[in-house]
């Protein structure tokens, strides 16, 4: 019975006693749940493998124009009239040529053209031409370029009855070296360039002729000669003197001694001036030959109107020759300056 009462009393007072115990012994404050830390950023994805693209093969650079051969000339046919003439220019066909370009001028340098025409045939008729000296040249035109011009040819419309004219073959010879002259100077050629100080002067002369170069001693020749000569740096004026049957013949040429250690970076300029000088020299020689022929004809039997034409042409060509000679000397002077021969003390 007593046990029953105790259980009932405990059931009523137990919760109160337990609550008191909880209030007397403070419990630790409720720990707030830590805030969620931001999750670590995901490591960056490895970059996608770069696709290696091979170098794109560019198309090859365009090939240089395929130059075709220059035409071989046949000459001219002149159809004389009373005062003016028509001329047919002729040349041979060129393989792969689609056309041809003809130039005619009274100026040997072709700076002022009287005729500049294209044709598909290997000939062209032009005119009428006034009596006088003209110059002409032609080149072939292909699908990818043009050829070089042919050597300059002379057209003389003062000849009247002479219907065909021959072609100038090779380089013209100076008037002092015509075939009638027994002295022939083979080498060195005009405006030759040497890298060695000692050169050979060679040619042909009659047996027994006495020759010398410059101020050297005379040497007796036996049909051919070969003489050694020493050059100075820069331009050298060679004088070949020959005594033949009591007569003195004198020939002059200009050559250059170019030492590699002297030109440094001026090689291109020297070559350009040298080529220009060669071209001017060739043109002067052509005009020189024409003037000799015109003067001989003017002094011979001819009509008064034709004599006036010849004198007019002589004066015009002599003026052109003086101008080209001056240009030639300018280019040679440039070479002298580039070689520093004149500037040296």
C-alpha positions, 0 to 999 in steps of 0.5 A: 500500500505504501508502495502504491502511494509512493508511486502516485506521489512520484508521478505527480511531483517527479516532473516538477522536481526534474524541471527545477533541476533543469533550471538550476543547472544551466544548459549550454546555449544552443549552438547555432548551426554553422552557416554552410560555407560556400563550396569550393569553386570547381577547378577549371576544366582543362582547356580543350586540346588545341587543334593544331592546324598545319600551315595552309599551303599558299598557291605558289607565286606567279611565275615570271613571264615566259619571254619568247625569242625576239624576231629575226629580221628580214629587212625592209622594202621601200616603194619609192614615190615622187616625194614620199615613200611607203615601207614594208617592214618584214621579220620571221615568225616567232613560235608561240607569239600572239602578235608583234610590236613595231616601233619607228622613230627618227630618234635612235633612243626611241624617246619620240615614236613616229610609229608604234603599232601592233600586228599579228602578221610578221610584216607591216606596211607604213608610211608615207615617209619623208626623205631622211634617216629613220630607226626601227625595231620590233619585238614579239608578244606572247601570252605571258610576256614579250621578247626583247627588242631586236637590235636597232635598224636604220631605215634610209628613205633618201636612197630613192631607187634602192628598194631593199636595204640590208640589216645591220649585223652585230655591233657597228665598228667605229669609222677608224676600224673599217675593213679597209684599215689594215689595223684590227683591234680584237680585244679588249672591247670598248668599255670592258671591265677587268678585275686584274691589273695586267691585261692583254691587248691583241689584234691583227696588223700587217707583217712588219708593223710596229705597235705600242700601247700607251708609252710602252716600247714599240714591238714589231708585229707578225700578222697578229699581236698580243701586248701586255698592259698594266691598268690603273684603278678606275677608267683607263684610256688605251691608245694603240699606235701602229706604224704601217708603211711609214703611216701612223694609225691611232686607235683609242678605247676606254676600259675599267679596272674594278677592284672588289675591295674598292667598290664596297656597296656600289656594285649595283650603281656601277653596273647600271652606269656601265650598261647605260654607257655601253648603250650610249656608246653603241648608239654613237657608233651607229650615228658615226657610221651613218654620218660618214655615209651621208657626208660621202653622198653629199660630196658626190654627184647628187641633185640639189634637192637631195643635197639639201636633204642630206645636209639637213640629216647630217646636221640633225644626226650630228646634234644627236651624236653630240648629245649621246656622247655627252650622256656617255661621258656622264655615265663614265664619270659616274663610274669614276666617282663610284670607284673613288678614283677622282676623289682620292688625294 
